[in-house]
Amino acid sequence: MHSIERIYPKDLDPHSAADSETLRIHLERYAFAAEHLSGERVLDMACGCGYGTALLAERHPDKQVTGVDIDPAAIAYARQHYRLPNLRYVCADAECFEAENGFDSIVSLETIEHLPHPSRLIANYARLLTERGRVIASVPITPTLDGNPHHLHDFSRRSFLALFRGQRLCAVQQLEQVQPWQFKGLFSRRRDHAKRHRSEGVGNAVLSYYRAHPWYLFARLAAMLRYGFSNRYLTCLFAREQAR
């Protein structure tokens, strides 16, 4: 199952360098999150099919981990394929998800850019977080709107950190990742189920986006001059100002 929006590790081609690199960079983020969890209650927001949520639960059997996603199919897949005694999944909207008790750690990887109102999401995280809780969150920090139709916002390092400062959450640890572009099959017309890697056909989306938003080409050119042919991602550990 190849989709630019979600990763299903068990369906990736183990012989594909592109798939292996994509999975590696996602697992590296979850490993960073696992190293910085605190407390007993952990929330993985927008958990997708659950592979990363399971990683958190497996590495911390002493913690109760909850995975939340808005997609019923992804939650059904997670419940079937990733089961652990300290792990549960809930189908809910990230912006309005509520819980009876607060969470000591909230993980939110490659989530924020997908939602229409990022500030509402971060405000909900602040509400869900215990007094000394932590948030581990990530976003792309290079342009993505042209290549990924599921992304609604672009972020720079500065705008990402500012979003959390609005809720008095400050970055105390950071992980920056670089992923070189995949040029193979850029203009393929295969459907998702027939793709050989996740970025196959993305060139078609890019050209279509530029036709509708020609000004965005300047943002892309500026990023290419600064970073070359790569996408960059920033993962941060955030803590409340008084809890640092």
PyMOL commands that set and color helices and strands:
alter all, ss='L'
color gray80, all
select helices_A, chain A and resi 9-11+17-35+51-59+72-81+112-114+118-128+157-165+192-194+202-212+216-227+241-243
alter helices_A, ss='H'
color red, helices_A
select strands_A, chain A and resi 41-45+64-69+87-91+103-109+129-140+169-180+230-240
alter strands_A, ss='S'
color yellow, strands_A
deselect
rebuild
show_as cartoon
